[in-house]
Amino acid sequence: MQHIYNKNSIKMKRFLLLLVVSVFTIGFSSCEKQTILENKEIPEPIKVFIDEHFPGIKVEIASKNEEGLSVEYVIVLSGNIHLEFDKKYKIKEMEFSQGLPDSVIPDPILDYVKANYPKNFIVSWEREKNRQYVELDNDVELVFDDNGEFIKVDF
């Protein structure tokens, strides 16, 4: 059986493949959007959270990040305190190397850490789906369920 290749057909297939790859690349890269927010543009529930748990600490940087249908707000406070909120303005991640205030940590998690690691403090907290992750100042990482029940030490 003899195969006859049409040079124009091969060139057309390569062109179409390149076109499809280009469209996907442009489409995905254009879906990301970051907007720097002025203090007056920060959503009110986020301002309330900051005022309640970090009183008197200045907002250094605030941004709204959009990627597809996902929206998050990233806030950096003086002292290098990082906060992330979801599109409903619910806190999803916090980090501060000097120790997060007790008021931002769910009570069951705070109670567990105080009982089991009395000489340490929490430097980061994160919620992902039905899990909460805590990192202590000694680099120990703890995993809790959505209700704050201890699951394991994460190495």
Salt bridges, closest charged atoms under 4 A:
GLU52 OE2 - HIS53 NE2 3.55
GLU72 OE1 - LYS92 NZ 2.94
ASP102 OD2 - LYS114 NZ 3.15
ASP146 OD1 - ARG127 NH1 2.51
